[in-house]
Amino acid sequence: MTRFNRFSAAALLGLSLFAAPMAMASSDEIDAATRDKVTAELVAQGYDVRKMEMEDGMIEVYAVKDGKTYELYLDAALKVVKSCEGGECEGDND
């Protein structure tokens, strides 16, 4: 491999390593208004929301209710489509 090709390959690798996390971060963020709305709705249902993140295009919420831990998956309309308690899941995406 020539010096120019090695430099080009290294530059492309560096650029791709820099750009990939930037692209992922922007699509995986939940805006503050959505986060607040989801939290308020789940608190009203008796959940204590611990963590919220995007996964596979859905909002994944980790919460506690009545001493049990839950993973809740919400769709774009902010409706719970899958609920997991202690590894047991119910919902559309079993």
CORWOJO-V854400 format. One record per residue. N is the residue number from 1. RES is the residue in one letter. SS is DSSP state (2 for helix, 1 for strand, 0 for the rest). NEAR is the number of other C-alpha atoms within 10 Angstrom. Layout:
n=<N/N>
res=<RES/RES>
ss=<SS/SS>
near=<NEAR/NEAR>
This chain:
n=<1/2/3/4/5/6/7/8/9/10/11/12/13/14/15/16/17/18/19/20/21/22/23/24/25/26/27/28/29/30/31/32/33/34/35/36/37/38/39/40/41/42/43/44/45/46/47/48/49/50/51/52/53/54/55/56/57/58/59/60/61/62/63/64/65/66/67/68/69/70/71/72/73/74/75/76/77/78/79/80/81/82/83/84/85/86/87/88/89/90/91/92/93/94>
res=<M/T/R/F/N/R/F/S/A/A/A/L/L/G/L/S/L/F/A/A/P/M/A/M/A/S/S/D/E/I/D/A/A/T/R/D/K/V/T/A/E/L/V/A/Q/G/Y/D/V/R/K/M/E/M/E/D/G/M/I/E/V/Y/A/V/K/D/G/K/T/Y/E/L/Y/L/D/A/A/L/K/V/V/K/S/C/E/G/G/E/C/E/G/D/N/D>
ss=<0/0/2/2/2/2/2/2/2/2/2/2/2/2/2/2/2/2/2/2/2/2/2/2/2/2/2/0/0/0/0/2/2/2/2/2/2/2/2/2/2/2/2/2/0/0/0/1/1/1/1/1/1/1/1/0/0/1/1/1/1/1/1/1/1/0/0/1/1/1/1/1/1/1/0/0/0/0/0/1/1/1/1/1/1/0/0/1/1/1/1/0/0/0>
near=<6/7/8/9/10/11/12/12/12/12/12/12/12/11/11/12/11/11/11/10/10/11/10/10/9/9/10/15/14/14/8/9/9/12/15/12/12/19/20/15/12/18/15/10/10/13/20/19/18/12/11/19/15/15/13/8/13/18/24/20/24/18/22/17/14/8/9/10/18/22/20/23/25/20/13/9/7/14/12/18/15/17/20/16/14/9/10/10/15/13/12/9/9/10>
